[in-house]
Amino acid sequence: MKTTKLLFRTALFFFASVSVLFVSSCKDDDDDKVPTDFLGTWVTEETITTELGDLQLRDILTFNPTSFTEVIKIYDDVNEVWIDYIGRKADIVVRQGSMDVTITEVGTTSLDDEGYPTGNITYYADGTDEFDQIISFLEMEKEYKALYTVTGSSMTLKSDDNNDGSYDEDDEVHVFTKQ
């Protein structure tokens, strides 16, 4: 009789242990899942007014699971082409609906003899004077948080570029279309 009780308790303990391990491993798998709805190339366009007139911009973001590249192009009305103007490369840590962003490289286009952008972006890595100057010019921090929502082929990206706690300033909210 004692042997039967011992076997029963051992079997009960075994099944309980397996159940706990199974449930906790499933929970861990769910927690480890990185969202993929943001992956791919996203584009937005806007027109800004400057002292020299209206300037058309195209912002192209390409997300990978742990990084992104961004190129902002300006439209050349004379030649009717888009010219690469500013670029950023960053590492990201993504959780559902949010990203921790660390910019690793920034760059700007070179200019020809007449001061016209060539479209050839030269990138500078974090730790260089050029990197610091461009980040300062762009009025953004090297590390910041961003919030995103994806609905169909549209992504709203809110980035707290200046780390002031607000994600809703005019230059921090952009709506992109999936390419």
C-alpha positions in Angstrom: 0.0 0.0 0.0 2.8 2.4 0.9 4.4 1.6 -2.5 1.2 2.5 -4.3 0.9 5.8 -2.5 4.6 6.6 -3.2 4.2 5.8 -6.9 1.0 7.9 -7.0 2.6 10.9 -5.3 5.7 10.5 -7.5 3.6 10.4 -10.7 1.5 13.4 -9.4 4.7 15.4 -8.6 6.1 14.5 -12.1 3.0 15.6 -13.9 2.8 18.8 -11.9 6.5 19.6 -12.5 6.1 19.0 -16.2 3.0 21.2 -16.4 4.7 24.0 -14.5 7.8 23.8 -16.8 5.6 23.6 -19.9 3.5 26.7 -18.9 6.6 28.7 -17.9 8.4 27.8 -21.1 5.4 28.9 -23.1 5.3 32.2 -21.2 9.0 32.8 -21.8 8.5 32.2 -25.5 5.7 34.7 -25.6 7.9 37.3 -23.8 10.8 36.7 -26.1 8.8 37.3 -29.3 10.0 40.5 -31.0 7.2 42.1 -33.0 7.8 42.1 -36.7 5.1 44.5 -37.9 7.6 47.3 -38.2 10.1 45.4 -40.4 10.7 46.6 -44.0 10.9 50.0 -45.8 8.6 52.9 -44.9 8.3 56.2 -46.7 6.8 59.6 -46.0 6.9 62.9 -47.8 6.3 66.4 -46.7 6.8 70.0 -47.9 8.4 72.5 -45.6 8.6 76.3 -46.1 12.1 77.9 -45.9 13.4 81.3 -46.6 14.3 80.1 -50.1 10.9 78.7 -50.8 9.2 75.3 -50.4 11.4 72.3 -50.0 10.0 68.8 -50.6 11.4 66.0 -48.4 11.2 62.3 -48.7 12.1 60.3 -45.6 12.9 56.6 -46.2 13.3 54.3 -43.1 14.4 50.7 -43.5 13.9 48.6 -40.4 15.7 45.3 -39.6 15.0 43.4 -36.3 17.8 45.2 -34.4 18.6 48.3 -36.5 17.4 50.9 -39.0 18.8 53.1 -41.7 17.2 56.3 -42.7 17.8 58.6 -45.7 16.2 61.9 -46.1 16.0 63.1 -49.7 15.3 66.5 -51.1 13.6 67.1 -54.4 15.5 68.9 -57.1 12.9 70.9 -59.1 15.3 71.8 -61.9 16.4 68.2 -62.7 13.2 66.6 -61.3 15.1 64.0 -59.2 15.3 63.1 -55.5 18.8 63.7 -54.0 20.1 61.9 -50.8 20.7 64.6 -48.3 20.9 63.3 -44.7 21.3 59.8 -43.4 21.2 58.0 -40.0 22.0 54.5 -38.9 20.9 53.2 -35.5 20.6 50.2 -33.3 17.2 49.5 -31.8 15.6 47.4 -29.1 12.0 46.7 -30.0 9.1 45.8 -27.7 5.5 45.8 -28.8 4.8 49.4 -29.7 8.1 51.0 -28.6 11.7 51.2 -29.6 14.9 52.2 -27.7 17.0 53.9 -30.3 20.8 54.4 -30.3 22.2 56.3 -33.3 25.5 54.8 -34.4 26.2 56.9 -37.5 25.0 60.1 -39.1 25.9 61.7 -42.4 25.2 64.5 -44.8 25.7 64.9 -48.5 28.8 66.4 -49.9 28.4 69.7 -51.9 29.8 70.5 -55.4 31.8 73.6 -56.2 28.6 75.7 -56.5 27.3 74.5 -53.1 24.7 72.1 -54.7 24.2 68.7 -52.9 25.8 65.8 -54.8 23.7 63.1 -53.2 26.8 61.3 -51.9 26.3 60.9 -48.1 29.4 60.6 -46.0 28.7 58.9 -42.7 30.4 59.6 -39.4 30.5 57.2 -36.5 29.6 57.9 -32.9 32.6 59.3 -31.1 33.8 61.6 -33.9 33.5 65.4 -33.9 31.5 65.3 -37.1 28.9 62.9 -35.5 28.5 65.3 -32.6 28.1 68.3 -34.9 25.5 66.7 -37.1 23.5 65.4 -34.1 23.6 68.9 -32.6 22.5 70.5 -35.9 19.6 68.0 -36.1 18.6 68.9 -32.5 18.4 65.3 -31.4 19.9 63.1 -28.8 22.1 60.0 -29.6 19.7 57.8 -27.6 16.0 58.3 -27.4 12.7 56.4 -27.3 10.1 56.0 -30.0 6.5 54.8 -30.1 5.0 53.2 -33.1 1.7 51.7 -34.3 1.2 49.8 -37.5 -2.2 49.6 -39.1 -2.2 47.8 -42.5 0.3 49.5 -44.7 0.6 52.6 -42.5 2.9 53.2 -39.5 2.7 56.2 -37.1 6.1 56.8 -35.6 6.4 59.2 -32.6 10.0 59.8 -31.5 11.1 61.7 -28.5 14.2 62.9 -30.4 15.1 65.6 -27.8 14.3 63.4 -24.7 11.9 65.9 -23.2 9.3 63.3 -22.4 6.9 64.4 -25.2 6.2 62.4 -28.3 3.7 64.8 -29.8 5.8 67.8 -31.0 5.3 68.7 -34.6 8.7 67.4 -35.8 8.4 64.2 -33.8 5.2 62.6 -35.3 5.3 61.1 -38.8 3.1 58.8 -40.7 4.8 56.4 -43.1 3.6 54.1 -45.8 5.0 50.6 -46.3 6.9 50.1 -49.6 
